[in-house]
Amino acid sequence: MTATSNRYVTVLWEARAKPGKEAEMKAFMTAAVTPSRNDAGNIDYEAHEVEGQPGTFVILERWETRDALENHLQAARMQTLVPQLLELMDGTVEDGIRFLQPFRPAR
């Protein structure tokens, strides 16, 4: 994982629900958003469903530091939530993780 020059970390996570689990996964993710937003060091944590692709979800999250992200991932509630999530989604959590690096064109 890398941090940007101003130290924040941006993560884009995409996951697809197992067939027939779309509504259940959406409800599960909806319930998980607020606690994650309240984790120390969270800047943004927004869940989305991909337009035209029911059951495909994206979470865009920003953390003040890599340590804040790691603390979020190691939070006690995550030890319970991740196995539940795996029952609802295709693939693994790691399959959908992308770390983003911002850049700006020269003026």
Beta strands, then each sheet from edge to edge (+ up, - down):
strand 1: 9-17
strand 2: 42-49
strand 3: 56-63
strand 4: 89-90
strand 5: 97-100
sheet 1: 2+ 3- 1+ 4-
sheet 2: 2+ 3- 1+ 5-
end
